[in-house]
Amino acid sequence: MHVFCNLEDLDDGELPLCDMTFEIVGKIFDEQALTWRLDFQADATPHQPVGFSADIPIVGWDEQVDNQDGEAFYSFWGPVTLRSRGNESDRLLALLAEYYGCPPPSPQRSNWLGKLVQITDKLLAKGWKLSSQIDCLAVGIQSDPALIAEEPVRLKLFFDDGERDGHYAEIFLNIDVPSGYCALNEKDEAYRQEVVHWLSRPGHVKANPYKM
């Protein structure tokens, strides 16, 4: 499955929204943390595979019910953690930044390994590196993340530093464990620079300033 096999074309003359599709290649339930640890991977031909991981807890979700046009609208709020899979994730970020038209990070890698990578792996040679871990706020949209093992879950992820006029972004993460697929879908073109900002911050990134 190619990472761009389900691009969303809005027929507006612009590039399709950057919707990425992955296969679930690993799933482990951490009984102590009551969390599903999922690994996602996709073909990125002509490049090598891309991927990332996510931790989805099955407890601690705050259910809210709103009334929309006379019908109940359910949402479930809680934390989700994104994790790097090393080179696969660095390629993913480079591919995303390229699609968004973001300039490469500075400074470029200049050591002998970087020069070698430049020959063998064009995405890694761009110098992008996905954060090792990103803690963000998530909302299950009309789907309960606690039931992720049994049914598809539609999540919206929020990246926020809690500062007025600070860094803020949203992106969709839809996971269908029974079918074995995942989608990382663009929410709005206005968030492109901020999504790359958050995903490229070094180390363990805390993008959720809210206490759940």
C-alpha positions as CSV (number, residue, x, y, z in Angstrom):
1,M,0.0,0.0,0.0
2,H,1.5,3.3,-1.1
3,V,1.4,6.1,1.4
4,F,-0.4,8.5,-1.0
5,C,-2.9,6.0,-2.4
6,N,-5.9,7.9,-0.9
7,L,-5.1,11.6,-1.5
8,E,-8.2,13.8,-1.1
9,D,-8.6,15.9,-4.2
10,L,-11.0,18.9,-3.6
11,D,-11.2,19.8,-7.3
12,D,-10.1,23.3,-6.6
13,G,-7.0,23.3,-8.8
14,E,-4.7,22.9,-5.9
15,L,-2.7,19.9,-4.7
16,P,-4.9,17.3,-3.0
17,L,-5.0,17.4,0.8
18,C,-2.0,15.4,2.2
19,D,-3.8,12.3,3.4
20,M,-1.5,9.4,4.1
21,T,-2.4,5.7,4.4
22,F,-0.5,3.0,6.3
23,E,-0.8,-0.6,7.2
24,I,-0.7,-1.7,10.9
25,V,2.4,-3.8,11.0
26,G,2.6,-4.2,14.8
27,K,0.2,-4.1,17.7
28,I,0.9,-4.9,21.3
29,F,-1.4,-4.3,24.3
30,D,0.5,-3.1,27.4
31,E,-1.6,-4.6,30.2
32,Q,0.2,-2.5,32.8
33,A,-0.4,0.8,31.0
34,L,-3.8,-0.4,29.5
35,T,-2.5,1.0,26.2
36,W,-2.4,-0.2,22.7
37,R,1.1,0.3,21.1
38,L,0.6,0.3,17.3
39,D,3.2,0.5,14.5
40,F,2.3,1.9,11.1
41,Q,4.2,1.5,7.8
42,A,3.6,2.4,4.1
43,D,5.4,2.0,0.8
44,A,6.8,5.3,-0.4
45,T,8.2,4.3,-3.8
46,P,10.5,5.6,-5.3
47,H,11.7,6.0,-1.7
48,Q,12.1,3.5,1.0
49,P,9.2,2.8,3.4
50,V,7.9,5.4,5.8
51,G,6.1,4.9,9.2
52,F,5.5,5.9,12.7
53,S,4.0,4.5,16.0
54,A,1.2,5.6,18.3
55,D,0.2,4.8,21.9
56,I,-3.6,4.7,22.4
57,P,-4.9,4.2,26.0
58,I,-8.2,2.4,26.6
59,V,-8.8,4.2,29.9
60,G,-9.0,7.8,31.0
61,W,-11.2,9.1,28.1
62,D,-13.5,11.9,29.1
63,E,-16.8,11.4,27.3
64,Q,-18.9,14.5,26.3
65,V,-22.3,14.6,24.7
66,D,-23.5,17.6,22.7
67,N,-26.8,18.2,20.9
68,Q,-26.4,18.9,17.2
69,D,-29.6,19.4,15.1
70,G,-31.5,17.3,17.6
71,E,-29.1,14.4,17.6
72,A,-26.5,13.4,20.3
73,F,-22.9,14.0,19.2
74,Y,-20.4,12.0,21.2
75,S,-16.7,12.9,21.7
76,F,-14.1,11.3,23.9
77,W,-11.1,13.4,25.1
78,G,-7.8,12.0,26.2
79,P,-4.0,11.8,25.5
80,V,-2.3,10.1,22.6
81,T,1.4,9.7,22.1
82,L,3.1,9.5,18.7
83,R,6.5,7.8,18.5
84,S,9.3,7.7,16.0
85,R,10.3,4.5,14.2
86,G,13.8,5.8,13.4
87,N,14.7,6.2,9.7
88,E,11.1,5.3,8.6
89,S,9.7,8.3,10.6
90,D,12.5,10.7,9.5
91,R,11.6,9.8,5.8
92,L,7.9,10.3,6.6
93,L,8.6,13.8,8.0
94,A,10.8,14.7,5.0
95,L,8.1,13.5,2.6
96,L,5.4,15.5,4.5
97,A,7.6,18.6,4.5
98,E,8.3,18.2,0.8
99,Y,4.6,17.9,0.0
100,Y,3.9,21.0,2.1
101,G,6.6,22.9,0.4
102,C,8.6,23.5,3.6
103,P,12.3,24.5,3.1
104,P,14.8,21.9,4.4
105,P,16.0,22.3,8.0
106,S,19.2,24.2,8.6
107,P,22.0,23.3,9.0
108,Q,22.1,20.3,6.6
109,R,24.0,17.3,7.8
110,S,27.6,17.7,6.8
111,N,29.4,14.7,8.2
112,W,30.5,11.7,6.2
113,L,27.4,9.7,7.1
114,G,25.2,12.5,5.8
115,K,27.1,12.5,2.5
116,L,26.7,8.7,2.3
117,V,23.0,9.0,3.0
118,Q,22.6,11.7,0.3
119,I,23.7,9.1,-2.2
120,T,21.6,6.2,-1.0
121,D,18.5,7.8,0.6
122,K,17.3,11.2,-0.8
123,L,14.7,11.7,1.9
124,L,17.1,11.1,4.9
125,A,19.6,13.4,3.2
126,K,17.2,16.3,3.6
127,G,18.1,16.4,7.3
128,W,14.6,16.1,8.8
129,K,14.2,14.1,12.1
130,L,10.9,13.2,13.6
131,S,10.6,13.8,17.4
132,S,11.3,10.7,19.4
133,Q,8.0,11.1,21.3
134,I,5.1,13.6,21.0
135,D,2.4,13.8,23.7
136,C,-0.7,15.4,22.3
137,L,-4.4,15.9,23.1
138,A,-6.8,13.8,21.1
139,V,-10.6,13.6,20.7
140,G,-12.5,10.6,19.4
141,I,-15.1,11.9,17.0
142,Q,-18.3,9.8,17.4
143,S,-16.1,6.9,18.3
144,D,-14.7,5.6,21.6
145,P,-10.9,5.0,21.6
146,A,-11.4,2.5,24.5
147,L,-13.0,0.2,21.8
148,I,-10.1,0.6,19.3
149,A,-9.4,-3.2,19.2
150,E,-13.0,-3.9,18.1
151,E,-14.0,-1.1,15.9
152,P,-12.6,1.8,13.8
153,V,-11.7,5.0,15.7
154,R,-11.6,8.5,14.3
155,L,-9.3,10.8,16.2
156,K,-8.4,14.5,15.8
157,L,-5.0,15.3,17.3
158,F,-4.2,18.7,18.8
159,F,-0.7,20.1,19.1
160,D,-0.6,23.1,21.4
161,D,1.9,25.0,23.5
162,G,-0.8,26.7,25.5
163,E,0.5,30.2,24.7
164,R,-1.5,32.9,23.2
165,D,-0.5,33.3,19.5
166,G,1.7,30.3,20.1
167,H,2.2,27.2,18.0
168,Y,-1.0,25.3,17.3
169,A,-2.0,22.6,14.8
170,E,-4.5,19.9,14.2
171,I,-4.4,16.6,12.2
172,F,-6.7,13.6,11.8
173,L,-5.6,10.1,12.8
174,N,-8.1,7.3,11.8
175,I,-7.2,3.8,13.0
176,D,-9.0,0.6,11.9
177,V,-7.4,-2.2,13.9
178,P,-9.8,-4.9,12.7
179,S,-9.0,-4.1,9.1
180,G,-5.3,-3.4,9.7
181,Y,-5.1,0.1,8.3
182,C,-4.5,3.7,9.5
183,A,-4.9,7.1,7.9
184,L,-3.0,10.3,8.9
185,N,-5.1,13.0,7.2
186,E,-4.5,16.7,6.8
187,K,-7.0,18.9,8.7
188,D,-6.4,22.2,7.1
189,E,-3.7,23.7,4.8
190,A,-3.3,26.5,7.3
191,Y,-1.7,24.1,9.8
192,R,1.0,22.8,7.5
193,Q,3.9,24.8,8.8
194,E,2.9,24.2,12.4
195,V,2.5,20.4,11.9
196,V,6.1,20.3,10.6
197,H,7.1,22.5,13.5
198,W,5.7,20.1,16.1
199,L,6.9,16.9,14.4
200,S,10.4,18.1,14.0
201,R,11.0,19.3,17.6
202,P,13.8,17.3,19.2
203,G,13.4,14.6,21.9
204,H,10.3,14.1,24.0
205,V,7.8,16.8,23.0
206,K,4.9,17.8,25.2
207,A,2.2,19.2,22.9
208,N,-0.6,18.9,25.3
209,P,-0.7,21.6,28.0
210,Y,-4.1,20.4,29.4
211,K,-4.6,18.2,32.4
212,M,-6.8,15.2,31.6
